[in-house]
């Protein structure tokens, strides 16, 4: 990586380079040494990778007793993360940030971000890929699907569009609670519109490795073209005009309930008979309000509580929620 970094700084001097560093250790010295070399080779920013390979077996023998039982990712433990961040920040002159892991969960991720902020980080990157297990092969005795492992099913990092919701959560929570930190969003960004969504939650930079993996290097140019067209259509002159505009609508469940509890009973489902094909999916669920009449689904308004499940499951988009006076 260091040799490649040196070559890249010579060839692409007009492109900011972020060096993602990892040291499978809870001691600060390996992190400091790695960060200094990356800075010397021309890195414009240092990104501490707190997820991989800083977990499980790599750390098992050096973890404090309270963490050693199941292993841990450094990014899940503020007590391990903050000293590393502080040490690297003091050791280099370039800005330092941290790539976090969604495995910290909620509200654990807020504790991790707090540790980064207290340690002097300039930015946080959400997220590293999610830990998951592939489904077993139901026609092969429950073995894993991977040919090279001969049936073994590893606990490993997985990526895809479904990871984007983790990315949005991290950006929004950081914007809400740590507005002083710059936000890099990544993980599961496989569509150009998701770049806009991440920016609306406060991202100042968006990483699109998933998009490149699934759609090729052309994803970058296509996304830039999409952004230009989108901004012109909606009248945005710069990215800053839309950065963070979605954060104001992010509320806790308690806040949402307090706002909507008086309106809930006034919201009812309604069927558009021109769209309904009579499939009956909405009547074959737990909903007590849906019924069929003359080949078209109907709604018993006295039984409907406006939950919206029928709107989600209708394949023809024949259901919608409306307010009744």
FITI-443630 format. One record per residue (C-alpha): residue number from 0; chain; x, y, z. Coordinates in steps of 0.2 Angstrom, whole numbers, always signed. Each point is the difference from the previous one (the first is absolute). Example, Ala and Ser with C-alpha at 12.3 -4.5 7.8 and 13.67 -1.06 7.14 Angstrom:
REM FITI-443630
+-----+--------+-------+-------+-------+
| num | cadena |    c1 |    c2 |    c3 |
+-----+--------+-------+-------+-------+
|   0 |      A |   +62 |   -22 |   +39 |
|   1 |      A |    +6 |   +17 |    -3 |
+-----+--------+-------+-------+-------+
REM end
This chain:
REM FITI-443630
+-----+--------+-------+-------+-------+
| num | cadena |    c1 |    c2 |    c3 |
+-----+--------+-------+-------+-------+
|   0 |      A |    +0 |    +0 |    +0 |
|   1 |      A |   +14 |   +12 |    +4 |
|   2 |      A |    +9 |    -2 |   -16 |
|   3 |      A |   -17 |    +2 |   -10 |
|   4 |      A |    -3 |   +15 |   +10 |
|   5 |      A |   +16 |    +8 |    -5 |
|   6 |      A |    -3 |    -4 |   -18 |
|   7 |      A |   -18 |    +7 |    +1 |
|   8 |      A |    +6 |   +17 |    +8 |
|   9 |      A |   +12 |    +2 |   -15 |
|  10 |      A |   -13 |    -4 |   -13 |
|  11 |      A |   -16 |    +8 |    +7 |
|  12 |      A |    +7 |   +15 |    +9 |
|  13 |      A |   -17 |    +9 |    -3 |
|  14 |      A |   -11 |   -14 |    +8 |
|  15 |      A |    -1 |    +0 |   +20 |
|  16 |      A |    +6 |   -17 |    +6 |
|  17 |      A |    -7 |    -8 |   +16 |
|  18 |      A |   +11 |   -14 |    +7 |
|  19 |      A |   -11 |   -12 |    +9 |
|  20 |      A |   +12 |    -8 |   +14 |
|  21 |      A |    -2 |   -15 |   +11 |
|  22 |      A |   +10 |    -8 |   +13 |
|  23 |      A |    -6 |   -16 |    +9 |
|  24 |      A |    +5 |    +7 |   +17 |
|  25 |      A |    -8 |    +9 |   +15 |
|  26 |      A |   +17 |    +8 |    +3 |
|  27 |      A |    +3 |   +18 |    -8 |
|  28 |      A |   +17 |    -3 |    -7 |
|  29 |      A |    -4 |   -10 |   -15 |
|  30 |      A |   -14 |   +12 |    -5 |
|  31 |      A |   +12 |   +15 |    +2 |
|  32 |      A |   +14 |    -8 |   -10 |
|  33 |      A |   -12 |    -5 |   -14 |
|  34 |      A |    -8 |   +18 |    +0 |
|  35 |      A |   +17 |    +8 |    -1 |
|  36 |      A |    +6 |   -10 |   -15 |
|  37 |      A |   -17 |    +3 |    -9 |
|  38 |      A |    +3 |   +19 |    +3 |
|  39 |      A |   +18 |    -1 |    -6 |
|  40 |      A |    -6 |    -8 |   -16 |
|  41 |      A |   -12 |   +14 |    -4 |
|  42 |      A |   -17 |    -4 |    +8 |
|  43 |      A |   -11 |   +15 |    +1 |
|  44 |      A |   -11 |    -8 |   +14 |
|  45 |      A |    +2 |   -14 |   +11 |
|  46 |      A |   -15 |   -12 |    +3 |
|  47 |      A |    +1 |   -12 |   +15 |
|  48 |      A |    -8 |   -16 |    -4 |
|  49 |      A |    -8 |    -5 |   +16 |
|  50 |      A |    -9 |   -15 |    -7 |
|  51 |      A |   +11 |   -11 |   -10 |
|  52 |      A |   +12 |    -9 |    +3 |
|  53 |      A |    -2 |    +7 |   +18 |
|  54 |      A |   -12 |   -14 |    +7 |
|  55 |      A |    -2 |   -17 |    +5 |
|  56 |      A |   +15 |   -12 |    -1 |
|  57 |      A |   +12 |   +14 |    -5 |
|  58 |      A |    -3 |    +8 |   +17 |
|  59 |      A |    -5 |   -14 |   +11 |
|  60 |      A |   +17 |    -3 |    +9 |
|  61 |      A |    +3 |   +19 |    +4 |
|  62 |      A |   -18 |    +5 |    +5 |
|  63 |      A |    -3 |    +6 |   +18 |
|  64 |      A |   -10 |   -14 |   +10 |
|  65 |      A |   -16 |    +9 |    -1 |
|  66 |      A |    +0 |    -1 |   -19 |
|  67 |      A |    +9 |   -16 |    -3 |
|  68 |      A |   -14 |   -12 |    +2 |
|  69 |      A |    -8 |    +2 |   -17 |
|  70 |      A |   +12 |   +11 |    -8 |
|  71 |      A |    -4 |   +18 |    -6 |
|  72 |      A |    +3 |   +12 |   -13 |
|  73 |      A |    +9 |   +16 |    +5 |
|  74 |      A |   -14 |   +10 |    -8 |
|  75 |      A |   -12 |    -7 |   +13 |
|  76 |      A |   +10 |    +4 |   +15 |
|  77 |      A |    +2 |   +19 |    +4 |
|  78 |      A |   +13 |    -4 |   +13 |
|  79 |      A |   +11 |    -8 |   -12 |
|  80 |      A |    -4 |   +12 |   -15 |
|  81 |      A |    +4 |   +17 |    +8 |
|  82 |      A |   +18 |    -3 |    +5 |
|  83 |      A |    +4 |    -6 |   -17 |
|  84 |      A |    -8 |   +15 |    -8 |
|  85 |      A |    +8 |   +12 |   +12 |
|  86 |      A |   +17 |    -7 |    -3 |
|  87 |      A |    -1 |    +0 |   -19 |
|  88 |      A |    -7 |   +18 |    +0 |
|  89 |      A |   +15 |    +6 |   +10 |
|  90 |      A |   +12 |   -10 |   -11 |
|  91 |      A |    -4 |    +8 |   -17 |
|  92 |      A |    -4 |   +17 |    -7 |
|  93 |      A |   -13 |    -6 |   -13 |
|  94 |      A |   -19 |    -1 |    +5 |
|  95 |      A |    -4 |   -17 |    +9 |
|  96 |      A |   -17 |    -8 |    -1 |
|  97 |      A |    -7 |   -17 |    +5 |
|  98 |      A |    -9 |   -13 |   -11 |
|  99 |      A |   -13 |    -8 |   +12 |
| 100 |      A |    -9 |   -16 |    +0 |
| 101 |      A |   -19 |    -2 |    +0 |
| 102 |      A |    +3 |   -15 |   +12 |
| 103 |      A |    +0 |   +14 |   +14 |
| 104 |      A |   -19 |    +0 |    -1 |
| 105 |      A |   -11 |   +13 |    +7 |
| 106 |      A |    +3 |   +10 |   +11 |
| 107 |      A |   +17 |    -8 |    +1 |
| 108 |      A |    +5 |    +9 |   -16 |
| 109 |      A |    -3 |   +17 |    +8 |
| 110 |      A |   +13 |    -5 |   +14 |
| 111 |      A |   +12 |    -5 |   -13 |
| 112 |      A |    -2 |   +17 |    -9 |
| 113 |      A |    +2 |    +9 |   +16 |
| 114 |      A |   +16 |    -9 |    +3 |
| 115 |      A |    +6 |    +5 |   -17 |
| 116 |      A |    -5 |   +18 |    +3 |
| 117 |      A |    +8 |    +1 |   +17 |
| 118 |      A |   +16 |    -8 |    -7 |
| 119 |      A |    +2 |   +14 |   -12 |
| 120 |      A |    -7 |    -8 |   -16 |
| 121 |      A |    -4 |   +12 |   -14 |
| 122 |      A |   -12 |   -11 |    -9 |
| 123 |      A |    -9 |   -17 |    +2 |
| 124 |      A |    -4 |   -12 |   -14 |
| 125 |      A |   -16 |   -11 |    +0 |
| 126 |      A |    +2 |   -14 |    -2 |
| 127 |      A |   +11 |   -15 |    -2 |
| 128 |      A |   -10 |   -15 |    -7 |
| 129 |      A |   -12 |   -10 |   +10 |
| 130 |      A |    +4 |   -17 |    +8 |
| 131 |      A |   -12 |   -13 |    -6 |
| 132 |      A |    -2 |   -18 |    -4 |
| 133 |      A |    -7 |    -7 |   -17 |
| 134 |      A |   -15 |   -10 |    +0 |
| 135 |      A |    +2 |   -19 |    +1 |
| 136 |      A |    -3 |   -11 |   -16 |
| 137 |      A |   -16 |    -8 |    +4 |
| 138 |      A |    +3 |   -13 |   -13 |
| 139 |      A |   +17 |    -5 |    +6 |
| 140 |      A |    -2 |    -4 |   +18 |
| 141 |      A |    +1 |   +18 |    +6 |
| 142 |      A |   +18 |    +3 |    -6 |
| 143 |      A |    +6 |   +17 |    -5 |
| 144 |      A |    -1 |    +6 |   -18 |
| 145 |      A |   +19 |    +3 |    -3 |
| 146 |      A |    +9 |   -13 |   -11 |
| 147 |      A |   +17 |    +4 |    +6 |
| 148 |      A |    -4 |    -3 |   +19 |
| 149 |      A |    -8 |   -17 |    -4 |
| 150 |      A |   -15 |    +3 |   +10 |
| 151 |      A |    +7 |   +10 |   +14 |
| 152 |      A |   -10 |   +16 |    +2 |
| 153 |      A |   +11 |   +14 |    +7 |
| 154 |      A |    -5 |   +15 |   +11 |
| 155 |      A |    +6 |   +14 |   -11 |
| 156 |      A |    -2 |   +17 |    -8 |
| 157 |      A |   -14 |    +2 |   -12 |
| 158 |      A |    -6 |   +14 |   -11 |
| 159 |      A |   -14 |    +6 |   -11 |
| 160 |      A |   -13 |   +13 |    -2 |
| 161 |      A |    -8 |    -6 |   +17 |
| 162 |      A |   +15 |    +8 |    +8 |
| 163 |      A |    -5 |   +17 |    -5 |
| 164 |      A |   -12 |    +2 |   +14 |
| 165 |      A |   +14 |    -2 |   +12 |
| 166 |      A |    +9 |   +13 |    -9 |
| 167 |      A |   -14 |   +12 |    +1 |
| 168 |      A |    -3 |    -3 |   +19 |
| 169 |      A |   +18 |    +4 |    +3 |
| 170 |      A |    +0 |   +16 |    -9 |
| 171 |      A |   -16 |    +6 |    +7 |
| 172 |      A |    +5 |    -4 |   +18 |
| 173 |      A |   +17 |    +9 |    -2 |
| 174 |      A |    -9 |   +15 |    -7 |
| 175 |      A |   -12 |    +0 |   +14 |
| 176 |      A |   +12 |    -2 |   +15 |
| 177 |      A |   +17 |    +4 |    -7 |
| 178 |      A |    -2 |   +14 |   -13 |
| 179 |      A |   +18 |    +5 |    +3 |
| 180 |      A |    +6 |   -16 |    -9 |
| 181 |      A |    +2 |    -1 |   -19 |
| 182 |      A |   -10 |   -15 |    -6 |
| 183 |      A |    +6 |   -13 |   -13 |
| 184 |      A |   -14 |   -12 |    -5 |
| 185 |      A |    +3 |   -17 |    -8 |
| 186 |      A |    -6 |   -18 |    +0 |
| 187 |      A |   -14 |    -6 |   -11 |
| 188 |      A |    +0 |   +15 |   -12 |
| 189 |      A |    -4 |    -8 |   -16 |
| 190 |      A |   -12 |   +13 |    -8 |
| 191 |      A |    +3 |   +18 |    -4 |
| 192 |      A |   -15 |    +6 |    +9 |
| 193 |      A |    +7 |    -7 |   +16 |
| 194 |      A |   +15 |   +12 |    -1 |
| 195 |      A |   -13 |   +14 |    +1 |
| 196 |      A |    -9 |    -9 |   +14 |
| 197 |      A |   +17 |    -1 |   +10 |
| 198 |      A |    +4 |   +18 |    -3 |
| 199 |      A |   -18 |    +5 |    +6 |
| 200 |      A |    +5 |    -8 |   +16 |
| 201 |      A |   +15 |   +10 |    +2 |
| 202 |      A |   +14 |    -9 |   -10 |
| 203 |      A |   +14 |   +11 |    -7 |
| 204 |      A |    +7 |   -14 |    -9 |
| 205 |      A |    -7 |   -17 |    -7 |
| 206 |      A |   +10 |   -16 |    -3 |
| 207 |      A |    -7 |   -10 |   -14 |
| 208 |      A |   +10 |   -16 |    +0 |
| 209 |      A |   -16 |   -11 |    +1 |
| 210 |      A |    -6 |    +9 |   -16 |
| 211 |      A |   +16 |    -3 |    -9 |
| 212 |      A |    +0 |   -19 |    +5 |
| 213 |      A |   -18 |    -2 |    -6 |
| 214 |      A |    +0 |   +11 |   -15 |
| 215 |      A |   +18 |    +3 |    -5 |
| 216 |      A |   +11 |   +16 |    +0 |
| 217 |      A |   -12 |    +9 |   -11 |
| 218 |      A |   -11 |    +2 |   +15 |
| 219 |      A |   +10 |   +15 |    +5 |
| 220 |      A |    -2 |    +9 |   -16 |
| 221 |      A |   -19 |    -5 |    -1 |
| 222 |      A |    -2 |    +6 |   +18 |
| 223 |      A |    +8 |   +17 |    -4 |
| 224 |      A |   -11 |    +2 |   -15 |
| 225 |      A |   -15 |    -4 |   +11 |
| 226 |      A |    +5 |   +13 |   +13 |
| 227 |      A |    +2 |   +14 |   -13 |
| 228 |      A |   -17 |    -4 |    -7 |
| 229 |      A |    -8 |    -2 |   +17 |
| 230 |      A |    +7 |   +16 |    +7 |
| 231 |      A |    -5 |   +10 |   -16 |
| 232 |      A |   -18 |    -7 |    +1 |
| 233 |      A |    -3 |    +5 |   +18 |
| 234 |      A |    +9 |   +16 |    +0 |
| 235 |      A |   +15 |    -4 |   +11 |
| 236 |      A |   +16 |    +9 |    -5 |
| 237 |      A |   +12 |    -9 |   +11 |
| 238 |      A |    +0 |   -16 |   +10 |
| 239 |      A |    -1 |   +11 |   +16 |
| 240 |      A |   -17 |    +5 |    -5 |
| 241 |      A |    -7 |   -17 |    +3 |
| 242 |      A |   +12 |    -7 |   +13 |
| 243 |      A |    -9 |    -4 |   +16 |
| 244 |      A |   -17 |    +6 |    -5 |
| 245 |      A |    -7 |   -17 |    +5 |
| 246 |      A |    +6 |    +0 |   +17 |
| 247 |      A |   -13 |   +12 |    +7 |
| 248 |      A |   -13 |   -14 |    -3 |
| 249 |      A |    +9 |   -14 |    +9 |
| 250 |      A |    -9 |    -2 |   +17 |
| 251 |      A |    +0 |   -13 |   +13 |
| 252 |      A |   -15 |   -12 |    +1 |
| 253 |      A |    -6 |    +9 |   +15 |
| 254 |      A |    +0 |   +17 |    -9 |
| 255 |      A |    -9 |    -8 |   -15 |
| 256 |      A |   -13 |    -8 |   +11 |
| 257 |      A |    -4 |   +16 |   +10 |
| 258 |      A |    -2 |    +9 |   -17 |
| 259 |      A |   -11 |   -13 |    -8 |
| 260 |      A |   -10 |    -8 |   +14 |
| 261 |      A |   -15 |   +12 |    -2 |
| 262 |      A |    +0 |    -2 |   -19 |
| 263 |      A |    +2 |   -19 |    +0 |
| 264 |      A |   -18 |    -4 |    +1 |
| 265 |      A |    -4 |   +13 |   -14 |
| 266 |      A |   +11 |    -9 |   -13 |
| 267 |      A |    -9 |   -14 |    -9 |
| 268 |      A |    +4 |   -11 |   -15 |
| 269 |      A |    -8 |    +3 |   -17 |
| 270 |      A |    -1 |   -11 |   -15 |
| 271 |      A |    +1 |    +7 |   -18 |
| 272 |      A |   -12 |   -12 |    -9 |
| 273 |      A |    +8 |    +4 |   -17 |
| 274 |      A |   +17 |    -8 |    +6 |
| 275 |      A |    -6 |   -14 |   +10 |
| 276 |      A |    +1 |   -17 |    -9 |
| 277 |      A |    -9 |   -10 |   +13 |
| 278 |      A |   +15 |   -10 |    +6 |
| 279 |      A |    -6 |    +0 |   +18 |
| 280 |      A |   +17 |    +1 |    +7 |
| 281 |      A |    -6 |   +14 |   +12 |
| 282 |      A |   -14 |   -10 |    +6 |
| 283 |      A |   +10 |   -15 |    +3 |
| 284 |      A |   +11 |    +8 |   +14 |
| 285 |      A |    -3 |    +4 |   +18 |
| 286 |      A |    -9 |   +16 |    -5 |
| 287 |      A |   -18 |    -1 |    +7 |
| 288 |      A |    -6 |   +15 |   -11 |
| 289 |      A |    +3 |    -7 |   -18 |
| 290 |      A |   -13 |   -10 |    -9 |
| 291 |      A |    -5 |    -5 |   -18 |
| 292 |      A |   -16 |    +6 |    -8 |
| 293 |      A |    -4 |    -2 |   -18 |
| 294 |      A |   +18 |    -5 |    -4 |
| 295 |      A |    +7 |   +16 |    +8 |
| 296 |      A |    +8 |    +2 |   +17 |
| 297 |      A |   -10 |   +12 |   +12 |
| 298 |      A |    +4 |    +8 |   +17 |
| 299 |      A |   -11 |    -1 |   +15 |
| 300 |      A |    +4 |   +18 |    +7 |
| 301 |      A |    -6 |    -5 |   +17 |
| 302 |      A |   +13 |   -14 |    +2 |
| 303 |      A |   +15 |    +9 |    -9 |
| 304 |      A |   +13 |    +8 |   +11 |
| 305 |      A |   +10 |    +7 |   -14 |
| 306 |      A |   +16 |   -11 |    +3 |
| 307 |      A |    +4 |    +1 |   -19 |
| 308 |      A |    +5 |   -19 |    -2 |
| 309 |      A |   -12 |    -2 |   -14 |
| 310 |      A |    +8 |   +14 |    -9 |
| 311 |      A |   +17 |    -8 |    +1 |
| 312 |      A |    -6 |   -17 |    -5 |
| 313 |      A |   -11 |    +5 |   -15 |
| 314 |      A |    +8 |    -6 |   -16 |
| 315 |      A |   -10 |   +12 |   -10 |
| 316 |      A |    +2 |   +16 |   +11 |
| 317 |      A |   -19 |    +0 |    +1 |
| 318 |      A |    +0 |    +5 |   +19 |
| 319 |      A |    +4 |   +16 |    +7 |
| 320 |      A |    -2 |    +9 |   +17 |
| 321 |      A |   -11 |   +15 |    +1 |
| 322 |      A |    -6 |   +12 |   +14 |
| 323 |      A |   -18 |    +0 |    +4 |
| 324 |      A |    -8 |   +15 |    +9 |
+-----+--------+-------+-------+-------+
REM end
